[in-house]
Amino acid sequence: MLLSNLESVPGHRISRQIDVVYGSTVRSKHVGRDFLAGLKNIVGGELTAYTELLEESRQEAMDRMIAKARGLGANAIVGIRFSTSNIAQGASELFVYGTAVVVEKAKIIEQE
């Protein structure tokens, strides 16, 4: 599956636009992670527990979006965007969406 945040895939042409596809996940913070993040907040620095949580969330949402696109017969997703929102105290949604398309390698015409 080719993925692009552009409206196209370089070196390819879109032969068919299928539909908008999306994936999402809602995650809550872990009490242990919250405690350690609170301590880290005092001294400063990266909150690695949250960085890992967000990375897992992004991957899960992307995997869900890709599965929907494959199910529709797409071989690429263009215009990919991410969004986040708070659902409840301590829980957030990570949402990713794009347009499922079929692309073909572009023919290169050589000029002399």
C-alpha positions as CSV (number, residue, x, y, z in Angstrom):
1,M,0.0,0.0,0.0
2,L,1.5,3.3,-1.1
3,L,0.8,6.2,1.4
4,S,1.1,9.9,0.7
5,N,0.2,13.1,2.5
6,L,0.3,14.7,-1.0
7,E,-2.7,14.7,-3.3
8,S,-0.8,12.3,-5.5
9,V,1.9,9.7,-5.4
10,P,5.1,10.8,-7.2
11,G,5.9,8.7,-10.2
12,H,2.3,7.4,-10.4
13,R,-1.0,8.5,-11.8
14,I,-4.3,8.0,-10.2
15,S,-6.5,5.8,-12.4
16,R,-9.4,5.5,-10.0
17,Q,-10.6,7.4,-6.9
18,I,-12.5,5.0,-4.6
19,D,-13.6,6.7,-1.3
20,V,-12.5,8.4,1.8
21,V,-11.0,5.9,4.3
22,Y,-10.2,6.4,8.0
23,G,-8.9,4.7,11.1
24,S,-9.1,5.6,14.7
25,T,-8.2,4.5,18.2
26,V,-9.1,5.8,21.6
27,R,-6.5,5.4,24.3
28,S,-6.4,6.3,27.9
29,K,-3.4,7.1,30.0
30,H,-2.0,4.4,32.4
31,V,-1.7,5.4,36.1
32,G,1.9,4.3,36.2
33,R,2.8,6.3,33.1
34,D,0.9,9.3,34.5
35,F,2.9,9.1,37.8
36,L,6.3,8.8,36.0
37,A,5.3,11.6,33.5
38,G,4.4,13.8,36.5
39,L,7.9,13.3,37.9
40,K,9.5,14.0,34.5
41,N,7.4,17.2,34.3
42,I,9.2,18.5,37.4
43,V,12.7,18.1,35.9
44,G,11.8,18.5,32.3
45,G,12.6,16.4,29.2
46,E,10.7,14.1,26.9
47,L,7.8,12.1,28.3
48,T,8.9,8.9,26.7
49,A,5.9,6.9,28.0
50,Y,3.5,9.3,26.2
51,T,5.7,9.3,23.1
52,E,5.4,5.5,23.0
53,L,1.7,5.6,23.6
54,L,1.2,8.1,20.7
55,E,3.4,6.0,18.4
56,E,1.3,2.9,19.1
57,S,-1.9,4.9,18.6
58,R,-0.7,6.3,15.3
59,Q,0.3,2.8,14.0
60,E,-3.0,1.2,15.1
61,A,-5.1,3.9,13.4
62,M,-3.0,3.7,10.2
63,D,-3.3,-0.1,10.2
64,R,-7.1,0.2,10.4
65,M,-7.3,2.8,7.6
66,I,-5.0,0.6,5.4
67,A,-7.3,-2.4,6.0
68,K,-10.3,-0.4,4.9
69,A,-8.6,0.8,1.8
70,R,-7.4,-2.8,0.9
71,G,-11.0,-4.0,1.4
72,L,-12.2,-1.5,-1.2
73,G,-9.5,-2.6,-3.7
74,A,-7.2,0.4,-3.3
75,N,-3.4,0.2,-3.7
76,A,-2.7,3.7,-2.4
77,I,-4.0,6.3,0.0
78,V,-3.4,10.0,-0.7
79,G,-4.1,13.2,1.2
80,I,-3.4,11.5,4.6
81,R,-4.1,13.7,7.6
82,F,-4.0,13.1,11.4
83,S,-6.3,14.6,14.0
84,T,-6.6,14.2,17.8
85,S,-9.3,15.0,20.2
86,N,-10.1,14.5,23.9
87,I,-12.9,12.1,24.5
88,A,-13.0,12.1,28.3
89,Q,-10.7,12.9,31.2
90,G,-7.5,11.0,30.5
91,A,-8.7,9.5,27.1
92,S,-7.9,10.8,23.6
93,E,-8.8,9.7,20.1
94,L,-6.3,9.6,17.3
95,F,-8.0,9.8,13.9
96,V,-6.3,9.4,10.5
97,Y,-8.0,9.8,7.1
98,G,-7.2,10.0,3.4
99,T,-8.6,9.1,0.0
100,A,-8.3,5.5,-1.2
101,V,-7.2,5.3,-4.8
102,V,-5.8,3.0,-7.5
103,V,-2.5,4.2,-8.9
104,E,-0.4,3.0,-11.8
105,K,3.2,3.7,-12.6
106,A,3.5,6.8,-14.8
107,K,5.0,6.2,-18.2
108,I,8.1,8.2,-18.7
109,I,8.5,9.6,-22.2
110,E,12.1,10.2,-23.2
111,Q,12.8,13.3,-25.2
112,E,15.8,13.6,-27.5
